[in-house]
């Protein structure tokens, strides 16, 4: 199998997770085995979680952590974030998947829950055939530099004062 690529989808606009899900949909269509890990989305019953249950063994989909980082006590988020990171590293290094998505991983780095150097090490040490997709706002320059493909989603218009809509935001 050819060398995998590392993709980063970052920026302050809406659509990073949605972009990653599109990549997953394409990979599944080619028979790839995919692992999709969400670091801060929590247990909300999203459309992607519902669909993932129907796809069986081809897609492993798991929300990690305790939900959005600005909800609840910070210490609990730190502990859950560290556990999520350990779980993610094990999945990446397992060599069981063709694509692993680390959705909202940049939050763990930005809030100093995990050191940036650990993410960079994982990129280097991953099985070379593995394709890795990372999403999240405000990615560090070192992460941008370490990735093969980088897309930035820019907010042009987004009504953040409105409640999240089923089928659009979740």
C-alpha positions as CSV (number, residue, x, y, z in Angstrom):
1,X,0.0,0.0,0.0
2,X,1.3,3.5,-0.8
3,X,2.4,5.9,2.0
4,X,-0.5,7.5,3.7
5,X,-1.1,11.2,4.0
6,X,-1.8,13.5,6.9
7,X,-4.6,15.9,6.4
8,X,-5.4,18.9,8.6
9,X,-8.7,20.8,8.4
10,X,-8.6,23.9,10.5
11,X,-9.9,27.4,10.7
12,X,-12.7,29.3,12.5
13,X,-15.4,28.5,10.0
14,X,-18.2,25.9,10.4
15,X,-17.6,22.6,8.5
16,X,-14.4,21.0,9.7
17,X,-16.1,17.9,11.1
18,X,-18.4,17.9,8.1
19,X,-15.4,17.9,5.8
20,X,-13.8,15.0,7.7
21,X,-17.1,13.1,7.4
22,X,-17.0,13.6,3.6
23,X,-13.5,12.1,3.5
24,X,-14.8,9.2,5.6
25,X,-17.7,8.7,3.2
26,X,-15.2,8.5,0.2
27,X,-12.9,6.1,2.1
28,X,-15.7,3.8,3.0
29,X,-16.8,3.8,-0.6
30,X,-13.4,2.3,-1.5
31,X,-13.7,-0.4,1.2
32,X,-11.3,1.2,3.6
33,X,-11.5,0.5,7.3
34,X,-12.0,3.8,9.2
35,X,-11.7,5.0,12.8
36,X,-13.4,8.3,13.7
37,X,-12.7,9.7,17.1
38,X,-14.3,12.9,18.4
39,X,-12.5,14.6,21.2
40,X,-15.0,17.2,22.5
41,X,-18.4,16.5,20.9
42,X,-19.7,14.6,23.9
43,X,-22.7,12.3,23.9
44,X,-25.2,14.4,21.9
45,X,-27.2,12.0,19.5
46,X,-25.7,13.3,16.2
47,X,-26.6,12.2,12.7
48,X,-23.1,10.9,12.2
49,X,-23.3,8.7,15.3
50,X,-26.6,7.2,14.2
51,X,-25.3,6.4,10.7
52,X,-22.0,5.0,12.1
53,X,-24.0,2.4,14.0
54,X,-25.4,1.1,10.7
55,X,-22.1,0.7,9.0
56,X,-20.8,-2.1,11.3
57,X,-17.2,-3.2,11.3
58,X,-16.1,-0.9,8.4
59,X,-16.4,2.2,10.6
60,X,-15.4,2.5,14.2
61,X,-16.9,5.7,15.6
62,X,-16.4,6.9,19.1
63,X,-16.9,10.2,21.0
64,X,-14.3,10.8,23.7
65,X,-13.8,13.2,26.5
66,X,-16.6,15.0,28.4
67,X,-18.2,17.2,25.8
68,X,-17.4,20.8,25.0
69,X,-14.4,22.2,27.0
70,X,-16.2,25.2,28.3
71,X,-18.9,23.0,30.0
72,X,-18.2,21.7,33.5
73,X,-15.1,21.5,35.8
74,X,-11.8,21.8,34.0
75,X,-10.0,19.1,36.0
76,X,-12.5,16.5,34.7
77,X,-12.0,17.6,31.1
78,X,-8.2,17.3,31.5
79,X,-8.4,13.8,32.9
80,X,-10.9,12.8,30.2
81,X,-8.7,14.5,27.5
82,X,-5.6,12.6,28.6
83,X,-7.6,9.3,28.5
84,X,-9.0,10.1,25.1
85,X,-5.5,10.9,23.8
86,X,-4.1,7.6,25.1
87,X,-7.0,5.8,23.4
88,X,-6.4,7.7,20.1
89,X,-2.7,6.9,20.1
90,X,-3.5,3.2,20.6
91,X,-5.9,3.2,17.7
92,X,-3.5,5.1,15.4
93,X,-0.6,2.7,16.2
94,X,-2.8,-0.5,16.0
95,X,-2.4,-0.6,12.2
96,X,-6.0,-1.8,11.9
97,X,-7.3,1.1,9.9
98,X,-6.7,2.8,6.5
99,X,-7.9,6.2,7.8
100,X,-8.1,7.6,11.3
101,X,-9.9,10.8,12.0
102,X,-8.9,12.8,15.2
103,X,-11.8,15.3,15.2
104,X,-11.2,18.5,17.3
105,X,-7.8,17.3,18.4
106,X,-6.4,20.8,18.2
107,X,-8.4,21.8,21.3
108,X,-6.4,19.4,23.4
109,X,-3.2,21.0,22.3
110,X,-4.5,24.6,22.5
111,X,-5.7,24.0,26.1
112,X,-2.4,22.3,26.9
113,X,-4.1,19.1,27.9
114,X,-1.6,17.3,25.6
115,X,1.8,18.6,24.5
116,X,2.1,19.7,20.9
117,X,5.2,17.6,20.5
118,X,3.2,14.4,21.2
119,X,0.9,15.0,18.2
120,X,3.9,15.7,16.0
121,X,5.6,12.4,17.3
122,X,2.4,10.5,16.5
123,X,2.4,11.8,13.0
124,X,6.0,10.7,12.5
125,X,5.6,7.3,14.2
126,X,2.2,6.2,12.8
127,X,2.2,3.2,10.4
128,X,3.4,4.7,7.2
129,X,0.4,3.3,5.2
130,X,-2.1,5.0,7.6
131,X,-3.9,8.1,6.4
132,X,-4.5,10.5,9.3
133,X,-7.0,13.4,9.3
134,X,-7.0,16.0,12.1
135,X,-9.5,18.7,12.6
136,X,-9.9,21.7,14.9
137,X,-9.6,25.5,15.2
138,X,-6.3,27.4,15.5
139,X,-3.9,24.7,14.6
140,X,-0.3,25.4,15.5
141,X,2.2,26.3,12.8
142,X,4.2,23.2,13.6
143,X,1.2,21.0,13.0
144,X,0.4,22.8,9.7
145,X,4.0,22.2,8.7
146,X,3.9,18.5,9.6
147,X,0.8,17.8,7.5
148,X,0.7,16.9,3.8
149,X,-2.6,18.5,3.0
150,X,-4.0,21.5,4.9
151,X,-7.3,23.2,4.4
152,X,-8.5,26.2,6.3
153,X,-12.2,26.9,6.7
154,X,-13.0,30.6,7.1
155,X,-16.2,31.9,8.6
156,X,-17.9,34.3,6.2
157,X,-21.4,34.2,7.8
158,X,-22.6,32.0,10.6
159,X,-25.4,32.8,13.1
160,X,-23.8,31.6,16.3
161,X,-26.5,33.0,18.4
162,X,-29.0,30.5,17.1
163,X,-29.5,27.1,18.6
164,X,-27.8,24.1,16.9
165,X,-30.0,22.5,14.2
166,X,-30.5,18.8,13.7
167,X,-29.1,17.7,10.4
168,X,-27.0,20.9,10.0
169,X,-24.9,21.2,13.2
170,X,-25.5,17.8,14.6
